[in-house]
Amino acid sequence: MNKQKKLTQAQKGLLRGLKIFRVDEECIIVIMLMTQKAFQTEMMIDYMISHEKATQEELLSKAMEISKLKGKSH
């Protein structure tokens, strides 16, 4: 049985933002998987807002850093 999980509003916002930043589809998938928890999604969006010129590589690097965080500490 295939169980699909719907995206939260924050995840939809992150997805739109990654497209605006012209991140390729494969990288979008990786970033979305690494920032699945609500606080991680919010941190990624905050990073993008404060780093409007971030490259795909910088976004991926930040997502990797965020994915290692366990709690809500920033």
DOFI-149946 format. One line per field, with one value per residue (C-alpha): z, y, x; residue in three letters. Coordinates in nm, 4 decimals, always signed. Layout:
N
c3 <- (Z:...)
c2 <- (Y:...)
c1 <- (X:...)
aa <- (ALA:...)
//
This chain:
74
c3 <- (+0.0000:-0.1059:+0.1700:+0.0432:+0.2833:+0.2054:+0.2292:+0.5047:+0.4146:+0.5219:+0.3012:+0.0084:+0.0733:+0.0828:-0.2424:-0.4111:-0.2753:-0.4031:-0.7482:-0.7348:-0.6445:-0.9600:-0.7715:-0.9933:-0.9243:-0.7867:-0.5410:-0.4395:-0.3529:-0.1411:+0.0407:+0.1073:+0.2482:+0.4721:+0.6151:+0.6814:+1.0440:+1.0920:+1.2691:+0.9936:+0.7206:+0.9061:+0.9505:+0.5801:+0.4833:+0.7275:+0.5735:+0.2224:+0.3265:+0.4731:+0.1892:-0.1250:-0.3478:-0.2137:-0.4747:-0.5087:-0.3477:-0.0517:-0.0052:-0.0145:+0.2347:+0.4712:+0.4405:+0.5353:+0.8392:+0.9408:+0.8936:+1.1721:+1.4292:+1.6640:+1.8527:+1.8086:+1.9097:+1.6350)
c2 <- (+0.0000:+0.3346:+0.5928:+0.9484:+1.2252:+1.5714:+1.8689:+2.1241:+2.4910:+2.5558:+2.2714:+2.4099:+2.7490:+2.5930:+2.4111:+2.7357:+2.9115:+2.6443:+2.6768:+3.0556:+2.9982:+2.7806:+2.4687:+2.1592:+1.8897:+1.6312:+1.8806:+1.9944:+1.6341:+1.5967:+1.9270:+1.8458:+1.5039:+1.6536:+1.9199:+1.7209:+1.8245:+2.1483:+2.3300:+2.2223:+2.3525:+2.6834:+2.7118:+2.6467:+2.9129:+3.1590:+3.0899:+3.1504:+3.4769:+3.6081:+3.4715:+3.5792:+3.5156:+3.1664:+2.9146:+2.5647:+2.4296:+2.6673:+2.5695:+2.2010:+2.2534:+2.4406:+2.1679:+1.9083:+2.1155:+2.1580:+1.7871:+1.7027:+1.9122:+1.7148:+1.9840:+2.3333:+2.5046:+2.7383)
c1 <- (+0.0000:+0.1459:+0.1145:+0.1652:+0.2529:+0.1205:+0.3508:+0.2966:+0.2528:+0.6128:+0.7395:+0.5387:+0.7005:+1.0462:+0.9772:+0.8677:+1.1752:+1.4117:+1.2564:+1.2995:+1.6657:+1.6850:+1.7870:+1.7698:+1.5099:+1.7517:+1.8953:+1.5455:+1.4582:+1.7724:+1.7155:+1.3490:+1.4442:+1.7133:+1.4815:+1.1628:+1.1108:+0.9183:+1.2031:+1.4456:+1.2147:+1.1815:+1.5586:+1.6141:+1.3590:+1.5183:+1.8589:+1.7263:+1.5602:+1.8852:+2.1037:+1.9187:+2.2217:+2.2990:+2.4082:+2.2678:+2.5842:+2.5505:+2.1856:+2.2723:+2.5542:+2.3216:+2.0571:+2.3193:+2.4155:+2.0498:+1.9765:+2.2234:+2.0351:+1.8125:+1.6224:+1.4917:+1.8155:+1.9354)
aa <- (MET:ASN:LYS:GLN:LYS:LYS:LEU:THR:GLN:ALA:GLN:LYS:GLY:LEU:LEU:ARG:GLY:LEU:LYS:ILE:PHE:ARG:VAL:ASP:GLU:GLU:CYS:ILE:ILE:VAL:ILE:MET:LEU:MET:THR:GLN:LYS:ALA:PHE:GLN:THR:GLU:MET:MET:ILE:ASP:TYR:MET:ILE:SER:HIS:GLU:LYS:ALA:THR:GLN:GLU:GLU:LEU:LEU:SER:LYS:ALA:MET:GLU:ILE:SER:LYS:LEU:LYS:GLY:LYS:SER:HIS)
//
